Amino acid sequence: MAPQGNKNQLFLGLFIHSTSLGELQYLHNTAICVEKSGKIVAVEQKCDQKKAEDTIYPKLGWKADDVVVTTTKDGQFFFPGFIDTHIHAPQYPNVGIFGKSTLLDWLNTYTFPMEASLSSLPKARRVYTRCVRRALAHGTTTATYYATIHVPSTNLLADLCLSMGQRAFIGRVCMDAMGPDYYLDESAAQSLIATQQTIDHIHKIDPGYTLVSPILTPRFAPSCSRKAMTSLGKLHEKTGIPIQTHISENVDELKLVKDTFPEFPHYTGVYDAHGLLGTKTILAHAIHLSDEEADLIAKRGAGVSHCPCSNSALTSGEARVRWLLDKGIGVGLGTDVSGGYSSSVLEAARQAALVSNHLVMPKKGNEYNETNGNKTIQKAKGTERARLSVEEVLHLATRGGASIVGLVDRIGGFEVGMEWDAQLIGLGLVDETPEEDDTLDRGNVDIFGWEKWEERVAKWVFNGDDRNVRKVWVRGRLVHERI
Ligand SMILES: [Zn+2]
């Protein structure tokens, strides 16, 4: 691949990004200039290459022969890179393998044995390299990873993200209380030391955390002692390093939390009491929260990673995303590999739309009849607004994710001052002469040419995959290319 990122770059053509929840902006015939550092320094509408060279380059002090130019072809557009706010890299080999299990038996049957085996560095290198490459191929430019309890292989994941150019948060998993004997931190003190070792390593390889950052990762409350959670809360207070964990995913888990922590009013209260609930906390799932818990999360300014593929696969439940948003809680999307069966954020976006539709469907005890003229329609009580549109799920996949990982000023959209984390999407244009059409292998999205751009984007959301991701950049560096 060309060593872009150390040259100034001009991007030309159609750019699509979310400007607010439910709203996509279509910037046709637009020029975006990205300087060597990867920062967007100009966005000019109604602008072609000549106009950019004549009017923008002089202001930037650029010379035309020193600029790499990328132009969208017919059916192509630039879109902000996806942000996966919850993914377990060591579980990547298990994608799609969950049988009929639900959360707690799934952990023991599939997850802990796989995670424990990644104490082997050669195995970790093989799994993590493919996991990061596959995520980049899906257009994921930022990922918040859970690794394992092992320091060397967790540090290796950080090294790989840095060398492959993916923006990443790397969490060494803390679990000193509940887990199999063969896969557990020795003590709260040892858990803290190991966490600090990974932080030190990341600080050494990327001192400014420009691409790779550490993230404190108590697996979930039942797997951590009070002592371990207290020490992580203090470490967070001292360093400002963000936190990720799971919350309210499964009804058996809720009972386990209640039994393990009877002194706290609810699950959210456990994290809050240990200093783990704040503006830099990412809570995955958040399905079965009470109003009181959601209000506390909103008050503390923590964000939620919505993981619809996982929640359906493990029969965990349907997170009420609109309800969370209405409470003022920031929401992003997570693939939750391998509770989730795919590392594609586009898949998570489409499942987020479908799961939200399920919330609108009448269920026993939740239905009412609405009469319109002589027609009676059965509806679900109080849930009409739950449905998420294509525009809304794409917002969650980009700006929503950026907000909960604390990078809303840097990634998720195309404004001056933001960084060029982007993907070039290509949709298949069906030839006008069907007998000569050889475009079947260009992906699963067939565009006939009469669709409006809004319709093309909807076709992409529901039919697209990594074949549509032609190029991917992070901070201006080309990190994936499909010819
Ligand atoms: Zn998870």
Residues whose N, C-alpha, C, O or C-beta is under 5 A from the ligand:
A	BS01	ZN	D336
